[in-house]
């Protein structure tokens, strides 16, 4: 597999992981950043945004980490 195809596959896999996460109500690609809007609920923030400055895969990985942290923190006794 070429580097371009491998990179594309990694970005698609990271995108699928973000879209499948319970905190992903909607994902927007503004061309220079991704924004994830959280579903309605009792969350401390309404979403999260990551710049694509260092690549799409990096931005998606950052989003996934923050989404997971917010998800676990939303439960009583969850990690803060």
Buried (B, 14 or more C-beta within 10 A) or exposed (E): EEEEEEBBEBBEEBBEBBEEBEBBEEBEEEEEBBBBBBEEEEBEEEBBBBEBEEEBBBBBBBBBEBBBBBBEEBEEEEEE
